């Protein structure tokens, strides 16, 4: 006998509603159903989970603007697997990103000074808001995995002399590798283990108005192989090294890094701002032993209306998972009513957070990204293994997993413009039939 847990989203005012099988819309009699079949014998990646980022901006809003009661509520709703949606991956900037109240690294110096021994290294900035929230998150979900990515090395290490623009100077490769070691060690002293890092966020994008750093694939290969991984080994650090951390449209970048530094790289990190999710599989086929991770995708005003924005998270999320990713991580955990705060000089922000914290009214609201992530993270738990799912209709997108407790989790999205009858075969003769409205989503967990 199966026990079904079902969540359905039908539109902006009906998001992630828990339902019984009897409360689903019945299939239309006489109308052919789209058949979704699962095959538990065909297995793929093991999940680490779903999440977002405690940027400086997000952490400030959640730790300083919300009151204690609001903070307890939002942390539980984000991270508690039972009462919340059980987010299990956080990917944080190492230093300032575009979503920070100021420019900062962990070793800032007056212009013209250098510190190759890192005598002035400090994570004091993170101890105010970011680390307290991470420690709370781990209490809510002990399975939480922490990833980290720098937007820039400290300015004195770079050709630009600033966190904006430029490249890493070759004479500071060793110091920069040590910078990662110090960061990981400092977080460990705070009871937080860093699961994975990337050497550079979006290494092919060098913005002129917020931190960034060009790092060509040949440079990244050399840095990982000859400096970063040896520094990890010397210090007994097992943190994974993921390369690339940029868009799907340049698979040749991770292919170059893996060809040149394969033994020292654990996997590839991807973003969704260009190209197609199939690039993940393209690189995975060439290097099947390497992990696939999706580490950043933001929603925002460029897809302003609710329905297209919600649909985008769903169809893209399903494709990310069907293309072997072990993680699905969106961007800011929280932003304010103006999509900020942002670094000075950034200009107008159009990104959307997982939650919104209004700095004027102190109101806390949950965005469509929260509910879209919920459909995945609530039923697909850490260490779940993806199993094959096949749909007989082009409009019904699906992805399925087997959890460690032997339950089956299936996420379905009707990407068509019309109502679709669906027949889902779970295990053995167990079959569930229902109707899906256009652009609606259903998540089903079956315990046997």
Secondary structure, DSSP 4 states (H G I P E B T S, - for coil): --EEEEEEE-BTTB-SEEE-GGGSPPPPTTSPPEEEEEEEEEEEEEP-EEEEE--HHHHHIIIIIS-HHHHHHHHHHHH-TTTS----EEEEESS--SSSSS---SS---TT---TT-TT---HHHHHTHHHHHHHHHHH-TT-EEEEE-S---GGGBTTSSSSS-BB-GGGHHHHHHHHHHHHHHHHHTT--EEEEES-TTTT---SSS---B--HHHHHHHIIIIIHHHHHHTT---EEEEEEEEGGGHHHHHHHHHHHGGG--EEEEESSSS-THHHHHHHHHSTTSEEEEEE--EEGGG-SHHHHHHHHHHHHHHHHHTT-SEEEEEESEE-TTS----TT-----EE-SEEE-TTT--EEE-HHHHHHHHHHTTS-TT-EEEEEEESSTTEEEEEEE-TTS-EEEEEEE-SSS-EEEEEE-STT-EEEEEE-TT-EEEEEEE-
